[in-house]
Amino acid sequence: MRHPFLMRALLGSAGLAACITLLSEVAHAAESRDGRPIIVSGVSAPNFAGTVTVSVKPERYFDNWERARRDARKNPALLHLIAPARELFPDQQIYYVQAAVPRLIHWRSDATEWGQHDYWASADETLQHGYGDDEDRAIVKMQALLALGFSPRDVYLTMGKDRVGGPETVLIVRYDHIYYVLDDTEGRPYPVARRPEFTPMLTFGYGGSWIHGYPRGVAGKSPTTTVVASAASALGGQ
């Protein structure tokens, strides 16, 4: 689902001051709805594309992320999808998944498919329906790479803004210390450094969730405050 009002949805009626207070808290692990922590060892903050991240708990997206991270590695349709990639090298598997998923899952809006404005389907749901939007296809890509043996520490669902295409949700994969963007096309994956037109804003991972900002020196303000202010400025520009 496209997200032109991400900042409003994330912050609600709270102002920037409340946002800074919220985002300045000590980093927390992501939690499921019943409060049990989702523990993934060795998690590192996804500071890519020149950004600095601050850990957040965006309650607006809890239910969506809960569906997104449901384990689909034993789904027969997913296993059939990734079968040709089993013997490939990891970088080749990334390329394969990026090309294969859009061919299998045809684009359709949440409003048409689910009757909702913003619904992140689980990979099982999307594979059963055969249709999905950018988030849904990114989720299937994420589950496909997990089924191929990629670590949960290295896959992220990132909401951002593309200078050409507008708001977009993509899969970010870390391989060999490089972050790759798997966007909502059949085009080849690109290292984040080669996609300067994409601005990350909010990232979900198996070890937490983060808002992105660009550090800048402002007299009298803490680094966290300036990072959050920068992120808020980017989000508000949608």
C-alpha positions in Angstrom: 0.0 0.0 0.0 1.3 3.4 -0.9 1.8 5.6 2.2 1.5 9.3 1.5 0.5 10.0 5.1 3.1 7.9 6.8 4.2 10.7 9.2 0.6 11.5 10.2 -0.1 7.8 10.8 3.1 7.2 12.7 2.7 10.2 15.0 -1.0 10.7 15.2 -1.9 14.0 16.8 1.4 14.2 18.7 3.7 17.1 17.6 7.4 16.9 16.8 8.3 17.5 20.5 6.4 14.4 21.4 8.0 12.5 18.5 11.5 13.5 19.8 10.6 12.3 23.3 9.3 9.0 22.0 12.3 8.3 19.7 14.9 9.3 22.3 14.0 6.4 24.5 16.5 3.6 24.9 16.3 1.0 22.1 13.8 -1.8 22.6 13.4 -5.2 20.9 10.3 -5.5 18.8 7.4 -7.2 20.7 4.5 -9.3 19.7 1.0 -8.3 20.6 1.1 -10.6 23.7 4.2 -8.8 25.0 6.7 -11.6 24.5 10.0 -10.3 23.1 11.1 -11.4 19.6 14.8 -12.2 20.3 17.3 -12.4 17.4 20.9 -12.4 18.5 23.5 -10.1 16.9 21.0 -7.6 15.5 22.6 -4.3 14.2 20.7 -1.1 13.4 20.2 -0.7 9.6 22.2 2.5 9.2 22.3 2.4 5.4 22.0 5.1 2.7 23.9 7.6 4.9 21.2 7.5 7.6 21.4 7.1 11.3 18.5 5.1 12.9 16.7 5.5 16.2 14.8 2.5 17.6 11.0 3.0 17.8 7.8 1.0 18.5 5.3 2.2 15.8 2.1 0.7 17.2 0.3 1.7 14.1 2.1 -1.1 12.2 2.2 -3.9 14.9 -0.5 -6.0 13.4 0.9 -5.6 9.9 4.4 -6.5 10.9 3.1 -9.5 12.9 1.6 -10.9 9.7 4.7 -10.0 7.7 7.0 -12.0 9.9 4.9 -15.1 10.1 7.1 -18.1 9.1 6.2 -19.3 5.6 9.3 -21.4 4.9 7.2 -24.6 4.7 4.6 -23.2 2.4 4.5 -25.6 -0.7 4.0 -22.6 -3.1 7.0 -20.9 -1.6 9.1 -24.0 -1.8 8.2 -24.5 -5.4 9.1 -20.8 -6.1 12.6 -21.1 -4.7 13.4 -24.6 -5.9 15.4 -23.5 -8.9 17.5 -21.3 -6.7 18.5 -23.9 -4.1 22.0 -24.5 -5.7 22.8 -20.9 -6.5 25.2 -18.7 -4.6 23.6 -16.3 -2.2 24.1 -13.2 -4.4 22.5 -15.1 -7.3 19.6 -16.1 -5.0 18.9 -12.5 -4.3 18.7 -11.7 -8.0 16.5 -14.8 -8.6 14.0 -13.9 -5.9 13.8 -10.3 -7.0 12.9 -11.4 -10.6 10.7 -14.4 -9.6 8.3 -12.9 -7.1 6.7 -10.2 -9.4 6.1 -12.9 -12.0 4.2 -15.0 -9.6 2.4 -12.3 -7.6 0.5 -9.9 -9.7 0.1 -6.3 -8.5 -3.2 -5.4 -6.9 -4.1 -2.8 -4.4 -5.2 -3.6 -0.8 -8.5 -1.9 -1.4 -9.3 -4.2 -4.3 -7.8 -7.4 -2.8 -8.7 -7.0 0.9 -11.2 -4.2 1.1 -8.9 -2.3 3.3 -6.8 0.9 2.9 -3.5 -0.6 4.3 -3.2 -4.3 4.9 0.1 -6.2 4.9 -0.8 -9.8 4.0 1.3 -12.7 5.3 3.3 -14.5 2.7 0.9 -17.5 3.0 -2.1 -15.2 2.2 -0.4 -13.6 -0.7 0.8 -16.9 -2.2 -2.7 -18.2 -1.9 -4.3 -15.2 -3.6 -1.6 -14.7 -6.2 -2.0 -10.9 -5.9 -0.5 -8.2 -3.7 0.9 -4.7 -3.6 4.5 -3.5 -2.9 4.5 -4.5 0.8 3.0 -7.9 0.1 5.5 -8.7 -2.6 8.4 -7.5 -0.5 7.1 -9.8 2.3 7.1 -12.8 0.0 10.6 -12.0 -1.1 11.7 -11.8 2.5 10.2 -15.2 3.3 11.7 -16.7 0.2 15.2 -15.6 1.2 14.7 -16.9 4.7 13.6 -20.2 3.2 16.9 -20.2 1.2 18.9 -19.9 4.3 19.4 -16.1 4.8 19.6 -15.0 8.4 16.6 -13.0 9.9 19.3 -10.6 11.0 20.0 -9.6 7.4 16.5 -8.9 6.0 14.5 -5.7 6.5 11.2 -4.3 5.3 11.7 -0.6 4.6 9.1 2.1 3.9 10.6 5.0 2.0 10.2 7.4 -0.8 11.5 7.2 -4.3 12.2 10.4 -6.2 10.6 9.0 -9.3 8.0 6.5 -8.1 7.0 8.2 -4.8 6.2 6.3 -1.6 7.4 2.7 -1.8 8.0 -0.3 0.5 11.1 -2.4 -0.4 13.0 -5.4 0.9 16.5 -4.6 2.1 19.0 -7.5 2.2 22.4 -7.4 3.8 24.9 -9.7 2.1 28.7 -9.6 2.4 28.5 -6.3 4.4 26.5 -4.6 1.6 22.8 -3.6 1.8 20.8 -4.4 -1.4 17.5 -2.8 -2.4 14.9 -5.2 -3.8 12.2 -2.8 -5.1 8.8 -3.5 -6.5 9.9 -4.3 -10.0 11.5 -7.2 -11.8 14.7 -5.1 -12.1 17.9 -6.2 -10.7 18.7 -5.6 -7.1 21.1 -2.6 -6.4 23.4 -1.8 -3.6 21.8 1.0 -1.5 24.8 3.2 -2.4 23.7 3.0 -6.1 20.1 3.9 -5.4 20.4 7.5 -4.0 16.9 8.3 -5.3 15.5 6.0 -2.6 15.1 7.6 0.8 14.5 5.1 3.7 12.1 6.4 6.4 10.9 3.5 8.6 12.4 0.0 8.7 11.1 -3.2 10.3 13.4 -6.2 11.1 13.2 -9.4 13.2 15.2 -7.6 15.9 13.3 -4.3 16.1 12.1 -1.3 14.1 13.8 2.0 13.4 13.2 5.4 12.0 15.8 6.8 9.6 17.3 10.3 9.8 20.3 12.2 8.5 22.6 13.5 11.2 23.4 17.2 11.1 25.1 19.5 13.6 22.7 21.9 15.3 24.0 24.0 18.2 22.3 23.1 21.5 20.7 19.9 20.3 21.6 16.3 21.0 22.6 14.1 18.0 19.4 12.0 18.6 17.2 15.1 18.4 18.8 16.3 15.2 18.5 12.9 13.6 14.8 12.7 14.6 14.1 16.2 13.4 15.7 15.3 10.0 13.6 12.1 9.7 10.5 14.0 10.6 11.3 16.6 8.0 11.7 13.9 5.3 8.4 12.2 6.3 6.5 15.4 6.4 7.6 16.2 2.9 5.4 13.4 1.4 
